[in-house]
């Protein structure tokens, strides 16, 4: 396996050991591929995904903007869906990615949308 992937995986396991989501305060989990970004609100107690959003969603896919701007829109979309469910506080799980670039833009978009973490 690639050493970069192993490093991220170890960081991811270390983060997940410390944090977990509940029904009142779910875990905001980020997955970043080369071209897309996906985010889910997860209740770890019951093992269920409460709500999800991604750059693949129809309303976001149609827009021709940079990946960072799209990440910010995904953050706003997940915040909007979470507020509809009555969730305002979450635990941020960056999944081993650096808090930089697209991951940071997603977090800022979610905060602007009304989520607290």
VEXFILUM-705642 format. One record per atom (N, C-alpha, C): residue in three letters; atom name; residue number from 1; y, z, x. Coordinates in nm, 4 decimals, decimal comma. Each point is the difference from the previous one (the first is absolute). Last residue first. Layout:
% residues N
  resn  name  resi        yy        zz        xx
   ala    CA   NUM         Y         Z         X
...
***
This chain:
% residues 117
  resn  name  resi        yy        zz        xx
   unk     N   117    2,3319    1,5625   -1,9438
   unk    CA   117   -0,1056    0,0388    0,0954
   unk     C   117    0,0612    0,0317    0,1339
   unk     N   116    0,1093   -0,1864   -0,5526
   unk    CA   116    0,0376    0,0961    0,1042
   unk     C   116   -0,1221    0,0296    0,0872
   unk     N   115    0,2008   -0,4220   -0,3570
   unk    CA   115   -0,1088    0,0845    0,0497
   unk     C   115    0,0510    0,0934    0,1087
   unk     N   114    0,2618   -0,3520   -0,2362
   unk    CA   114   -0,0087    0,1315   -0,0640
   unk     C   114   -0,1155    0,0875    0,0449
   unk     N   113    0,1845   -0,4506    0,1515
   unk    CA   113   -0,0529   -0,0133   -0,1349
   unk     C   113   -0,0208    0,1338   -0,0712
   unk     N   112    0,1342   -0,0314    0,4567
   unk    CA   112    0,1108   -0,0490   -0,0831
   unk     C   112   -0,0430   -0,0133   -0,1456
   unk     N   111   -0,3308    0,1155    0,3121
   unk    CA   111    0,0968    0,1107   -0,0139
   unk     C   111    0,1165   -0,0414   -0,0896
   unk     N   110   -0,3168   -0,3267    0,1114
   unk    CA   110   -0,0592    0,0981   -0,0908
   unk     C   110    0,0954    0,1172   -0,0228
   unk     N   109    0,1214   -0,3277    0,3147
   unk    CA   109    0,0027   -0,0576   -0,1350
   unk     C   109   -0,0550    0,0973   -0,1029
   unk     N   108   -0,0291    0,1179    0,4536
   unk    CA   108    0,1397    0,0058   -0,0450
   unk     C   108    0,0142   -0,0553   -0,1411
   unk     N   107   -0,4217   -0,0301    0,2068
   unk    CA   107    0,0326    0,1399   -0,0275
   unk     C   107    0,1432    0,0136   -0,0523
   unk     N   106   -0,1417   -0,4260    0,1451
   unk    CA   106   -0,0726    0,0381   -0,1209
   unk     C   106    0,0356    0,1429   -0,0407
   unk     N   105    0,1661   -0,1551    0,4086
   unk    CA   105    0,0693   -0,0661   -0,1109
   unk     C   105   -0,0653    0,0357   -0,1331
   unk     N   104   -0,2091    0,1492    0,3944
   unk    CA   104    0,1251    0,0730   -0,0223
   unk     C   104    0,0763   -0,0593   -0,1187
   unk     N   103   -0,3819   -0,2246    0,1407
   unk    CA   103   -0,0418    0,1294   -0,0564
   unk     C   103    0,1242    0,0840   -0,0323
   unk     N   102    0,0630   -0,4180    0,2199
   unk    CA   102   -0,0401   -0,0159   -0,1402
   unk     C   102   -0,0406    0,1308   -0,0662
   unk     N   101    0,2397    0,0855    0,4455
   unk    CA   101   -0,0112   -0,1336   -0,0584
   unk     C   101   -0,0373    0,0006   -0,1468
   unk     N   100   -0,1286    0,4390    0,2273
   unk    CA   100    0,0906   -0,0958    0,0605
   unk     C   100   -0,0162   -0,1317   -0,0736
   unk     N    99   -0,2806    0,4378    0,0858
   unk    CA    99    0,1039    0,0055   -0,1029
   unk     C    99    0,1166   -0,0840    0,0503
   unk     N    98   -0,5239   -0,0903    0,1356
   unk    CA    98    0,1228    0,0650    0,0434
   unk     C    98    0,1009   -0,0021   -0,1144
   unk     N    97   -0,5261    0,0086   -0,1078
   unk    CA    97    0,1034   -0,0948    0,0414
   unk     C    97    0,1226    0,0786    0,0445
   unk     N    96   -0,3960    0,2066   -0,1874
   unk    CA    96   -0,0084   -0,0292    0,1429
   unk     C    96    0,1005   -0,1019    0,0490
   unk     N    95   -0,0213    0,1566   -0,4653
   unk    CA    95   -0,1290   -0,0579    0,0401
   unk     C    95   -0,0071   -0,0412    0,1464
   unk     N    94    0,3440    0,2331   -0,2959
   unk    CA    94    0,0308   -0,1274    0,0654
   unk     C    94   -0,1226   -0,0683    0,0576
   unk     N    93    0,1328    0,3594   -0,4035
   unk    CA    93   -0,1092   -0,0254    0,0941
   unk     C    93    0,0227   -0,1371    0,0623
   unk     N    92    0,2826    0,4065   -0,3110
   unk    CA    92   -0,0002   -0,1321    0,0632
   unk     C    92   -0,1104   -0,0103    0,1042
   unk     N    91    0,0684    0,2826   -0,4761
   unk    CA    91   -0,0253    0,0253    0,1425
   unk     C    91   -0,0140   -0,1365    0,0656
   unk     N    90    0,2969    0,1387   -0,4651
   unk    CA    90   -0,1235   -0,0547    0,0568
   unk     C    90   -0,0144    0,0470    0,1448
   unk     N    89    0,3054    0,0702   -0,5058
   unk    CA    89   -0,0271    0,0413    0,1379
   unk     C    89   -0,1358   -0,0534    0,0443
   unk     N    88    0,1631   -0,1034   -0,4354
   unk    CA    88    0,1202   -0,0143    0,0824
   unk     C    88   -0,0239    0,0399    0,1449
   unk     N    87   -0,2534   -0,1636   -0,5076
   unk    CA    87   -0,0192    0,0522    0,1363
   unk     C    87    0,1281   -0,0206    0,0809
   unk     N    86   -0,1173   -0,1524   -0,4654
   unk    CA    86    0,0523    0,1360    0,0083
   unk     C    86   -0,0204    0,0645    0,1362
   unk     N    85   -0,0945   -0,4616   -0,1645
   unk    CA    85   -0,1106    0,0941   -0,0203
   unk     C    85    0,0463    0,1455    0,0053
   unk     N    84    0,3115   -0,3441    0,0857
   unk    CA    84   -0,0491   -0,0242   -0,1369
   unk     C    84   -0,1146    0,0944   -0,0341
   unk     N    83    0,1623   -0,0033    0,4386
   unk    CA    83    0,0935    0,0714   -0,0874
   unk     C    83   -0,0400   -0,0191   -0,1461
   unk     N    82   -0,2412   -0,2401    0,3240
   unk    CA    82   -0,0290    0,1429    0,0094
   unk     C    82    0,0895    0,0805   -0,0937
   unk     N    81    0,0698   -0,4685    0,0449
   unk    CA    81   -0,1262    0,0261   -0,0710
   unk     C    81   -0,0328    0,1494   -0,0013
   unk     N    80    0,3761   -0,1377    0,2495
   unk    CA    80    0,0245   -0,0255   -0,1432
   unk     C    80   -0,1253    0,0325   -0,0819
   unk     N    79   -0,0336    0,0168    0,4679
   unk    CA    79    0,0808    0,1121   -0,0495
   unk     C    79    0,0242   -0,0143   -0,1500
   unk     N    78   -0,2148   -0,3489    0,2250
   unk    CA    78   -0,0918    0,1144   -0,0125
   unk     C    78    0,0753    0,1215   -0,0534
   unk     N    77    0,2570   -0,3854    0,0872
   unk    CA    77   -0,0941   -0,0252   -0,1102
   unk     C    77   -0,0941    0,1180   -0,0199
   unk     N    76    0,3011   -0,0021    0,3669
   unk    CA    76    0,0734    0,0221   -0,1258
   unk     C    76   -0,0933   -0,0167   -0,1196
   unk     N    75   -0,1790   -0,0975    0,4210
   unk    CA    75    0,0306    0,1422   -0,0080
   unk     C    75    0,0721    0,0348   -0,1296
   unk     N    74   -0,0718   -0,4499    0,0977
   unk    CA    74   -0,1280    0,0616   -0,0359
   unk     C    74    0,0187    0,1510   -0,0140
   unk     N    73    0,3655   -0,2464    0,1588
   unk    CA    73   -0,0206   -0,0263   -0,1435
   unk     C    73   -0,1305    0,0631   -0,0495
   unk     N    72    0,0947    0,0149    0,4587
   unk    CA    72    0,0938    0,0885   -0,0692
   unk     C    72   -0,0158   -0,0151   -0,1514
   unk     N    71   -0,2420   -0,2909    0,2740
   unk    CA    71   -0,0544    0,1354    0,0092
   unk     C    71    0,0881    0,0990   -0,0742
   unk     N    70    0,1518   -0,4412    0,0469
   unk    CA    70   -0,1085    0,0060   -0,0982
   unk     C    70   -0,0627    0,1390   -0,0012
   unk     N    69    0,3226   -0,0925    0,3252
   unk    CA    69    0,0641    0,0096   -0,1322
   unk     C    69   -0,1045    0,0110   -0,1104
   unk     N    68   -0,1596   -0,0712    0,4339
   unk    CA    68    0,0609    0,1332   -0,0078
   unk     C    68    0,0662    0,0195   -0,1361
   unk     N    67   -0,1838   -0,4236    0,1061
   unk    CA    67   -0,1058    0,0989   -0,0254
   unk     C    67    0,0573    0,1406   -0,0129
   unk     N    66    0,3187   -0,4112   -0,1348
   unk    CA    66   -0,0743    0,0407    0,1188
   unk     C    66   -0,1027    0,1074   -0,0361
   unk     N    65    0,1219   -0,3484   -0,3824
   unk    CA    65    0,0789    0,0902    0,0844
   unk     C    65   -0,0852    0,0397    0,1207
   unk     N    64   -0,0336   -0,2825   -0,4762
   unk    CA    64   -0,0044   -0,0452    0,1391
   unk     C    64    0,0955    0,0851    0,0836
   unk     N    63   -0,2908    0,0714   -0,4909
   unk    CA    63    0,1255    0,0086    0,0738
   unk     C    63   -0,0173   -0,0390    0,1459
   unk     N    62   -0,3616    0,0305   -0,3230
   unk    CA    62    0,0847   -0,1158   -0,0290
   unk     C    62    0,1274   -0,0007    0,0842
   unk     N    61   -0,3151    0,3653    0,0039
   unk    CA    61   -0,0519   -0,1156    0,0737
   unk     C    61    0,0904   -0,1214   -0,0160
   unk     N    60    0,0734    0,4101   -0,2456
   unk    CA    60    0,0440    0,0066    0,1395
   unk     C    60   -0,0406   -0,1228    0,0801
   unk     N    59   -0,1261    0,0514   -0,4616
   unk    CA    59    0,1461    0,0001    0,0052
   unk     C    59    0,0536    0,0050    0,1441
   unk     N    58   -0,4802    0,0171   -0,0779
   unk    CA    58    0,0608   -0,1265   -0,0413
   unk     C    58    0,1517   -0,0028    0,0149
   unk     N    57   -0,3101    0,3007    0,3259
   unk    CA    57    0,0353    0,0034   -0,1420
   unk     C    57    0,0825   -0,1237   -0,0357
   unk     N    56   -0,1462    0,1274    0,4492
   unk    CA    56   -0,0727   -0,1060   -0,0695
   unk     C    56    0,0325   -0,0038   -0,1499
   unk     N    55    0,1485    0,3314    0,3186
   unk    CA    55    0,0837   -0,1194    0,0137
   unk     C    55   -0,0684   -0,1205   -0,0638
   unk     N    54   -0,1060    0,4959   -0,1916
   unk    CA    54   -0,0147   -0,0757    0,1244
   unk     C    54    0,0948   -0,1182    0,0017
   unk     N    53   -0,1828    0,5073   -0,2656
   unk    CA    53    0,0934   -0,1130    0,0054
   unk     C    53   -0,0239   -0,0726    0,1314
   unk     N    52   -0,2268    0,4203   -0,3638
   unk    CA    52    0,0090   -0,0760    0,1249
   unk     C    52    0,1036   -0,1106   -0,0126
   unk     N    51   -0,2168    0,5104   -0,2264
   unk    CA    51    0,0808   -0,1206   -0,0163
   unk     C    51    0,0073   -0,0712    0,1351
   unk     N    50   -0,3101    0,3604   -0,0735
   unk    CA    50    0,0814    0,0153   -0,1201
   unk     C    50    0,0805   -0,1261   -0,0296
   unk     N    49   -0,4878    0,1037    0,2505
   unk    CA    49    0,1300   -0,0604    0,0243
   unk     C    49    0,0783    0,0057   -0,1301
   unk     N    48   -0,4053    0,3516    0,1500
   unk    CA    48    0,0436   -0,1145   -0,0807
   unk     C    48    0,1359   -0,0506    0,0465
   unk     N    47   -0,2975    0,4081    0,1086
   unk    CA    47   -0,0382   -0,1233    0,0682
   unk     C    47    0,0403   -0,1254   -0,0753
   unk     N    46    0,0723    0,4943   -0,0807
   unk    CA    46   -0,0927   -0,0733   -0,0864
   unk     C    46   -0,0448   -0,1316    0,0625
   unk     N    45    0,2813    0,2704    0,2589
   unk    CA    45   -0,0863    0,0994   -0,0643
   unk     C    45   -0,1042   -0,0699   -0,0875
   unk     N    44    0,3576   -0,2369    0,2234
   unk    CA    44   -0,1193    0,0237    0,0818
   unk     C    44   -0,0960    0,1001   -0,0627
   unk     N    43    0,3759   -0,3623   -0,1755
   unk    CA    43   -0,0340    0,1397   -0,0275
   unk     C    43   -0,1317    0,0272    0,0719
   unk     N    42    0,3951   -0,3959    0,0924
   unk    CA    42   -0,1387    0,0431   -0,0111
   unk     C    42   -0,0080    0,1501   -0,0275
   unk     N    41    0,3260   -0,4785    0,0100
   unk    CA    41    0,0125    0,1438   -0,0208
   unk     C    41   -0,1380    0,0517   -0,0333
   unk     N    40    0,1500   -0,4571    0,2995
   unk    CA    40   -0,0677    0,0632   -0,1142
   unk     C    40    0,0408    0,1464   -0,0083
   unk     N    39    0,1245   -0,5280    0,2479
   unk    CA    39    0,0235    0,1438   -0,0094
   unk     C    39   -0,0654    0,0539   -0,1268
   unk     N    38    0,0533   -0,4638    0,3755
   unk    CA    38   -0,0572    0,0571   -0,1222
   unk     C    38    0,0243    0,1501    0,0013
   unk     N    37    0,1618   -0,5075    0,2488
   unk    CA    37    0,0005    0,1463    0,0053
   unk     C    37   -0,0442    0,0529   -0,1359
   unk     N    36   -0,0268   -0,4948    0,3371
   unk    CA    36    0,0227    0,0720   -0,1261
   unk     C    36    0,0061    0,1505    0,0237
   unk     N    35   -0,0738   -0,3279    0,3578
   unk    CA    35    0,0948   -0,0672   -0,0890
   unk     C    35    0,0354    0,0794   -0,1252
   unk     N    34   -0,2932    0,1677    0,3554
   unk    CA    34    0,1001   -0,0799    0,0714
   unk     C    34    0,1051   -0,0588   -0,0926
   unk     N    33   -0,2074    0,4368   -0,1853
   unk    CA    33   -0,0675   -0,1097    0,0701
   unk     C    33    0,1077   -0,0807    0,0710
   unk     N    32   -0,0369    0,5258   -0,2016
   unk    CA    32    0,0848   -0,1094    0,0447
   unk     C    32   -0,0862   -0,1045    0,0699
   unk     N    31   -0,0109    0,4596   -0,3563
   unk    CA    31   -0,0799   -0,0898    0,0831
   unk     C    31    0,0858   -0,1212    0,0311
   unk     N    30    0,0689    0,5492   -0,1915
   unk    CA    30    0,0509   -0,1326    0,0362
   unk     C    30   -0,1069   -0,0774    0,0757
   unk     N    29    0,0572    0,4500   -0,3703
   unk    CA    29   -0,0724   -0,0604    0,1106
   unk     C    29    0,0444   -0,1447    0,0217
   unk     N    28    0,1403    0,4885   -0,2407
   unk    CA    28    0,0521   -0,1365    0,0027
   unk     C    28   -0,0579   -0,0676    0,1237
   unk     N    27   -0,1702    0,4366   -0,3134
   unk    CA    27    0,0200   -0,0546    0,1347
   unk     C    27    0,0441   -0,1447   -0,0118
   unk     N    26    0,0929    0,4033   -0,3860
   unk    CA    26   -0,0972   -0,0943    0,0575
   unk     C    26    0,0386   -0,0488    0,1395
   unk     N    25    0,0991    0,4162   -0,3403
   unk    CA    25    0,0647   -0,0523    0,1203
   unk     C    25   -0,0970   -0,0949    0,0705
   unk     N    24   -0,1230    0,1878   -0,4154
   unk    CA    24    0,1439    0,0237   -0,0106
   unk     C    24    0,0760   -0,0621    0,1174
   unk     N    23   -0,4739   -0,0263   -0,0098
   unk    CA    23    0,0483   -0,0690   -0,1190
   unk     C    23    0,1516    0,0155   -0,0148
   unk     N    22   -0,1719    0,0254    0,4952
   unk    CA    22   -0,0512    0,0614   -0,1222
   unk     C    22    0,0556   -0,0773   -0,1189
   unk     N    21   -0,0976   -0,0914    0,5710
   unk    CA    21    0,0787   -0,0104   -0,1219
   unk     C    21   -0,0667    0,0698   -0,1157
   unk     N    20    0,0192    0,0734    0,5683
   unk    CA    20   -0,0821   -0,0501   -0,1091
   unk     C    20    0,0831    0,0041   -0,1268
   unk     N    19    0,0130    0,0757    0,5966
   unk    CA    19    0,0607   -0,0194   -0,1319
   unk     C    19   -0,1029   -0,0432   -0,1030
   unk     N    18   -0,1139    0,1038    0,4658
   unk    CA    18    0,1069    0,0940   -0,0322
   unk     C    18    0,0522   -0,0130   -0,1421
   unk     N    17   -0,3355   -0,2868    0,1898
   unk    CA    17   -0,0550    0,1348    0,0123
   unk     C    17    0,1028    0,1034   -0,0473
   unk     N    16    0,1142   -0,4591    0,0349
   unk    CA    16   -0,0747    0,0298   -0,1228
   unk     C    16   -0,0625    0,1387    0,0026
   unk     N    15    0,2278   -0,1641    0,3887
   unk    CA    15    0,0948    0,0178   -0,1111
   unk     C    15   -0,0745    0,0447   -0,1254
   unk     N    14   -0,2618   -0,1132    0,3705
   unk    CA    14    0,0751    0,1218    0,0291
   unk     C    14    0,0980    0,0317   -0,1133
   unk     N    13   -0,2395   -0,4049   -0,0140
   unk    CA    13   -0,0885    0,1125   -0,0280
   unk     C    13    0,0723    0,1335    0,0214
   unk     N    12    0,2325   -0,3924    0,1188
   unk    CA    12   -0,0207    0,0048   -0,1452
   unk     C    12   -0,0866    0,1199   -0,0390
   unk     N    11    0,0602   -0,1019    0,4547
   unk    CA    11    0,1235    0,0568   -0,0541
   unk     C    11   -0,0163    0,0202   -0,1507
   unk     N    10   -0,3477   -0,2215    0,2117
   unk    CA    10    0,0022    0,1400    0,0399
   unk     C    10    0,1236    0,0722   -0,0535
   unk     N     9   -0,0310   -0,4662   -0,0675
   unk    CA     9   -0,1012    0,0685   -0,0793
   unk     C     9   -0,0036    0,1500    0,0321
   unk     N     8    0,2753   -0,2865    0,2546
   unk    CA     8    0,0548    0,0183   -0,1337
   unk     C     8   -0,0970    0,0788   -0,0874
   unk     N     7   -0,1514   -0,1157    0,4266
   unk    CA     7    0,1109    0,0945    0,0123
   unk     C     7    0,0578    0,0295   -0,1380
   unk     N     6   -0,3287   -0,3350    0,0322
   unk    CA     6   -0,0575    0,1334    0,0183
   unk     C     6    0,1090    0,1072    0,0061
   unk     N     5    0,1362   -0,4497   -0,0103
   unk    CA     5   -0,0566    0,0371   -0,1301
   unk     C     5   -0,0587    0,1410    0,0070
   unk     N     4    0,1561   -0,1871    0,3977
   unk    CA     4    0,1142    0,0233   -0,0884
   unk     C     4   -0,0481    0,0480   -0,1377
   unk     N     3   -0,3148   -0,1415    0,3247
   unk    CA     3    0,0506    0,1342    0,0301
   unk     C     3    0,1187    0,0367   -0,0890
   unk     N     2   -0,4065   -0,3308   -0,1497
   unk    CA     2    0,1273   -0,0076    0,0701
   unk     C     2    0,0562    0,1411    0,0213
   unk     N     1   -0,5333   -0,0791   -0,0438
   unk    CA     1    0,1183    0,0000   -0,0831
   unk     C     1    0,1253    0,0000    0,0880
***
